[in-house]
Amino acid sequence: MTSVLCSDPEANMVTGLTPGQTYYIRVYTYTSTANGNAGFGYLCGYSSCSSC
């Protein structure tokens, strides 16, 4: 496997992926608060616009 992005901000965007290809997402969190809660959401879309 190849890492495409490792990021600390709350939001990020990955470009250059190939439609129809399988990608695996690994999500992790850290907190200094014991028993803290975290949420995760993702949006996956495709645009055929070359200037977008």
Secondary structure per residue as TSV (DSSP state, phi and psi in degrees):
chain	resnum	aa	ss	phi	psi
A	1	M	-	360.0	155.3
A	2	T	-	-122.5	132.2
A	3	S	-	-77.1	126.3
A	4	V	-	-95.1	-36.3
A	5	L	-	-155.7	135.5
A	6	C	-	-129.4	117.9
A	7	S	-	-139.7	149.0
A	8	D	-	-102.9	-21.9
A	9	P	S	-66.5	167.8
A	10	E	S	-74.1	-17.5
A	11	A	-	-144.5	147.8
A	12	N	-	-157.6	162.8
A	13	M	-	-132.1	134.7
A	14	V	-	-108.2	131.9
A	15	T	-	-119.4	168.7
A	16	G	-	84.5	11.2
A	17	L	-	-82.0	157.5
A	18	T	-	-102.8	122.6
A	19	P	T	-58.2	138.8
A	20	G	T	91.2	-15.2
A	21	Q	-	-81.5	149.7
A	22	T	-	-91.3	131.3
A	23	Y	-	-126.3	143.3
A	24	Y	-	-109.9	137.1
A	25	I	-	-110.9	129.0
A	26	R	-	-114.1	125.9
A	27	V	-	-121.1	136.4
A	28	Y	-	-142.4	160.5
A	29	T	-	-141.2	162.6
A	30	Y	-	-143.7	151.8
A	31	T	-	-155.9	153.1
A	32	S	S	-93.1	-1.3
A	33	T	S	-95.6	123.2
A	34	A	T	-62.0	139.9
A	35	N	T	57.9	31.4
A	36	G	-	-69.9	153.0
A	37	N	-	-103.2	149.2
A	38	A	-	-139.6	152.3
A	39	G	-	-123.9	160.5
A	40	F	-	-146.9	136.0
A	41	G	-	-142.9	154.3
A	42	Y	-	-143.4	155.5
A	43	L	-	-129.9	128.9
A	44	C	-	-121.4	126.0
A	45	G	-	-145.5	170.4
A	46	Y	-	-139.7	136.6
A	47	S	-	-128.4	132.2
A	48	S	-	-88.9	2.1
A	49	C	-	-74.5	118.1
A	50	S	T	-76.1	-16.4
A	51	S	T	-102.3	6.4
A	52	C	-	-79.1	360.0
